[in-house]
Each structure stands twice: as C-alpha cells, then as structure tokens.
Amino acid sequence: MHSVAGLGEFELIARYFRRPERALGAGVALGVGDDCALLQPTPGMQWAVSSDMLVSGRHFFPDVDPRTLGHKALAVNLSDLAACGARPLGFTLALALPEANAAWLQPFSEGLFALADAHGCALVGGDTTRGPLNICITVFGEVPPSQALLRSGAQGGDDVYVSGTLGDAALALQCLQGKVHLPPALLTQARQRLEQPTPRVALGLALREVASAVADVSDGLLGDLGHILQQSGVGATLDAGIAMHLLAAGAYSTGASGLFSSQMPVAQLLQCVLAGGDDYELVFTAPPDRAAAVQAAALASDTPVTRIGRIDAAAGLRVVDGRGQPLPGDWKSFDHFA
C-alpha cells in the first residue's frame, strides 16, 4: 500500500468507493474488497462488456465539476450498453489521481453513484494509483442470446433514427474554448449535455425487438452511423434539414436561428450536429413497417426519437438539404489520432 497526500490507497477506496452489500444487486456475488469481484449472470444470458477511458485535458477540462465528471465517466459506458440493448449489472473503476483530495473525491463519487444507482449498476472493483487524472471504467451488462443490438443488421430501405438532440455538446465545447459566443442560458443548457449526458439505456432495451442496427453517438453522428454502414454493407441518405432542428434542444427551430446565423456560419452548426461528438445518443435503423413500434419504444422509454434519413442499398453516405439536394461539405468526426 502506498500513501497519497496523507490518505492511504485502501482508506481512499473504503471511504469513497466501498458500498453496503445491499447496494450490489442480484448480479453481484462479491464486490469491492477482494482480488477479484464475483459476478453471477442470470442463467441463459450473455455478457455485454465495454470499456471507456477519460483523460484530463483530452476528454474534459481539468477544472470540471467533479460531480458531473463522476456522472459522465459512467454515462459514456452505459451508453455502450444501451447501444447493445443490454441491462447494466456492474462496473469496475481504474482511477489515477494527482493527489487524494477529499473535496474532489466526495462529489466525484456522489455523481458516479447517483447514476449507478439509477441504473442498478454496482461498482464491483478496480484500482487506484497516483498519476495524471485518468478515469477508466469497464461496464458489465447482460442480454438474452440473439437479442443483442449490433451494427451489422441494417438493410436497404430501413429508416434511420436518432434519439434526443444533437450538437449541443459540441456547441458548448466550442464556446468554452472561446471559438463562439452563446447566451448564458443557452450555454448552460448545452454544457449540461456536454458534461452530464443521458445514457439511453431504457430506449436500448425497448429497441431489442424493433431496431435492425444500433450505435451510440459518441464521436459524431456521421462517423458512428458510418460504423453501421460499414458493418452492414449498405449506404445511407440523411436529411440535414431535419438534423439541424435537433440542435440545442430545439433552440435553432424556435426563434434562435437569427442569433445563430449572425454569429456562426450554417456550415459550423452542421459540423456540430453531424460530426461534433459527445452526444451519447443512439442512432439506429428499423424497417418502415416498424415505424409505429419505434414510436412505442420511444414512448415507453420516455425518449424522443426523430427519423433523419434512410438506408440505401448502394454504398456511401449522402447528406441532402430539405429539398433533397446534395449538401456539399466535408464533416470530420472525432478521431483521437487524426
């Protein structure tokens, strides 16, 4: 054991990350405290496992509110389970800290566990060490065999949908970086989408019998839809006019267009919507005859969904305007190594 700023590693874990046994849930036989956790999957179910890492200065500002950071660290992983149609069970946390600061650790753990409790997802283990602030979570879920939502099932003629709103997080990031100006109220709204995304777990579960292919929108709509197209061997046509109205929770379509058009080119707004990233919504496809079932899933999960295009048999991704005309542009989704 080593000491970090006067607080030992195991004391840090016990104080901020060990929870009562009653908080573990039915799928966890043994949680934090041993060399390994013991998970007990429901008989006949398959595991769904995903990992995401958040690095200070790369994925979040160093001075971000630790409570919202705790939320986001788990939310981005739960979003992967949502895209698979999996029910959350548990997660591990690997945490590197410059120092053991109680004023940071307390709200971070509270934000983390508030979201974990909301989804019945127990912390079952992990690691802590001294180093530059770095958060890595591995999440575990379960899904019935042959019911996992994948990227490979889209077919020509399917409709393309997206949940929630798009572009808000990218717009907030540009504002915080000093590249654009937003009114305080709109920045607050957009920043919440950047720092406290909503994982669409309930929608993912509701789509298991409905969607033909699903991906979570983490790196940008076009890039993540592109994964579906590549895995499915199809193309798509997207209506950018519809997508634009998903920006900033409808602010673009309800009178704020004058504000935006006077300060940001439309191409820049489109970049936020189509390729901005950090939305953590679901993009998915479904046959046209399942349109009513899609809306029923949206209603059951209390999640708005919008049809934004169609799947084409011919390869390639085409973006058109409201009149169906090709829209010029070269939108690049987020890539860590580009």
DAHUHU-V302112 format. One line per field, one symbol per residue. ss: DSSP state (H for helix, E for strand, - for the rest). A space follows every 50 residues. Layout:
ss = ???
This chain:
ss = --EE--EEHHHHHHHH----HHH----EEE-------EE-----EEEEEE EEEEEE---E-----HHHHHHHHHHHHHHHHHHH--EEEEEEEEEEE--- -HHHHHHHHHHHHHHHHH---EEEEEEEEE---EEEEEEEEEEE------ --------EEEEE----HHHHHHHHH-------HHHHHHHHHHHH----- HHHHHH------EEEEE---HHHHHHHHHHHH--EEEEEHHHHH--HHHH HHH---HHHHHHH--HHHHHHHHHH-----EEEEEE-HHHHHHHHHHHHH ----EEEEEEEE---EEEEE-----E------------
